[in-house]
Amino acid sequence: MIPFSPPRIDQKVVDEVSAALLSGWITTGPRTKLFEKRITEYCGCKTTVAVNSWTMGMQVFLHWWGIGEGDEVILPAYTYCASANVIVHSGAKPVMVDIGHDDFNISIEAVRKAITPRTKAIIAVDLAGFPCDYNALNALVREPEIMNMFLAGNEHQEKLGRILVISDAAHSFGAEENGKRTGSLTDITSFSFHAVKNLTTAEGGAVCFNLPDNFDHDAIYKEFCTLILHGQNKDALAKTQKGNWRYDVEEPGFKCNMTDLQAAIGLVELERYQENLDRRKEIFRQYDLAFHHEDWAITPLHTTDNRMSCYHLYQLRIKGATEQQRDAIMQAIFDQDVSVNVHFLPLPTLTAYKKRGYRMEDYPETWNKYSNEISLPVYFNLTDEQVSTVVEAVKKAVNTIL
Ligand SMILES: *Cc1c(COP(=O)(O)O)cnc(C)c1O
């Protein structure tokens, strides 16, 4: 069986994790701090806080930004449930909009129509690793008319004076727009280092801050590190210093720090990230080559003149296939011992969001793309021979079912 996305775990990772285990320090410590520094350098953002998941990083961030009851946060209907769940838990209302025509990302025109005086933030998702059109989104929130409509609810929001732009970059570590990497393309970026993502720490995540210069990013870093550790003003490492045991808690915080064991994996992953990305790019090239001339195939957009994917998911679409036919094609692929996937079940198809009144028919482009989409395996250890096996399995399945 060709797996869908196994992590790249080898002796180097084992050695680094062993070294962390035997170092005498296994929770947040020097390796986590170094990992944060390396992410900041790699992404070109102003500061980074490592956390235990995309979800908790974003949850704490929304709390810190003061998002709550009565607020609206705009997001695409085409994403993983985490993007919306954190908004629900913040108390704000998720305002779902459709995706655009050319790719799987949020439609900027749909965002424009959804903005109200209650809109506090937009969570744009870089689906499959292809960055959203942030040139357009960043310009939109700075349009005078849109800024005039904005109502700040607290000091942070007042200081920004406009709608906050957040990237859900769970798929897009290393992707670029105008030669700049994700993490530095919007005000706030949240990464996921979950086992299936293209940079992993088993579970984990990071929040990159890239707010305007009137924000003190060193102060934000300190405050956020406190907030992810119960609000305790000294972390465990600081408390090990001689006599430095007393601490205070000014506000109840959360608990979602990254451990040095996770950071040990992340540091290896980051060191060889370019190598991994290059391999995924080559796999995309091979899939493109194999499917380009098939009249039933729609290959995914992954590069434009100013945007470059990090090649996380190859979202092939089967032209004209219904949802049932797509499911049958997937079964026929699985029957040939090849694992494939669907990204994603649109939020309005999930019971939790149906119950909250979201209706699939309001997002036709999302349905259009979801219903005939199949994600193919893409990862460093996938060999050329296995890529050929996947291609043959897909072609055979399509020819049998359609
Ligand atoms: C995986 C994923 C998340 C959640 O990441 P966790 O680290 O598991 O919390 C959020 N958004 C998208 C688009 C994802 O694919």
The ligand as a Tripos MOL2 file, in Angstrom:
@<TRIPOS>MOLECULE
LIG
   15    15     1     0     0
SMALL
NO_CHARGES

@<TRIPOS>ATOM
      1 C1         -4.3740   20.7860    9.9840 C.3       1 LIG1
      2 C2         -5.0880   22.0360    9.7960 C.ar      1 LIG1
      3 C3         -5.3980   22.8750   10.8820 C.ar      1 LIG1
      4 C4         -5.2270   22.4590   12.3070 C.3       1 LIG1
      5 O1         -3.9290   22.1870   12.7170 O.3       1 LIG1
      6 P1         -3.6340   21.5210   14.1400 P.3       1 LIG1
      7 O2         -2.1680   21.7230   14.3260 O.co2     1 LIG1
      8 O3         -4.0120   20.0870   14.0280 O.co2     1 LIG1
      9 O4         -4.4260   22.2280   15.1480 O.co2     1 LIG1
     10 C5         -5.9630   24.1090   10.6160 C.ar      1 LIG1
     11 N1         -6.2510   24.4910    9.3620 N.ar      1 LIG1
     12 C6         -6.0010   23.7020    8.3080 C.ar      1 LIG1
     13 C7         -6.3420   24.1940    6.9270 C.3       1 LIG1
     14 C8         -5.4320   22.4430    8.4890 C.ar      1 LIG1
     15 O5         -5.2360   21.6370    7.4310 O.3       1 LIG1
@<TRIPOS>BOND
     1     1     2 1
     2     2     3 ar
     3     2    14 ar
     4     3     4 1
     5     3    10 ar
     6     4     5 1
     7     5     6 1
     8     6     7 2
     9     6     8 1
    10     6     9 1
    11    10    11 ar
    12    11    12 ar
    13    12    13 1
    14    12    14 ar
    15    14    15 1
@<TRIPOS>SUBSTRUCTURE
     1 LIG1         1 GROUP 0 **** ****
